[in-house]
């Protein structure tokens, strides 16, 4: 189900045509930031879900 080399090349070509070569680094940067924020949110959510140990 994974795309082959030609399919990936076509996808990259279509993205370059739609957004222009100057916008691609900007899009990649924003995707990277979004991924980082998502990961940070998942870690914070995992911390909130853990029960705190009871102190005696």
Buried (B, 14 or more C-beta within 10 A) or exposed (E): EEEEEEEEEEEEEEBEEEEEEEEBEEEEEEEEEEEEEEEEEEEEEEEEEEEEEEEE
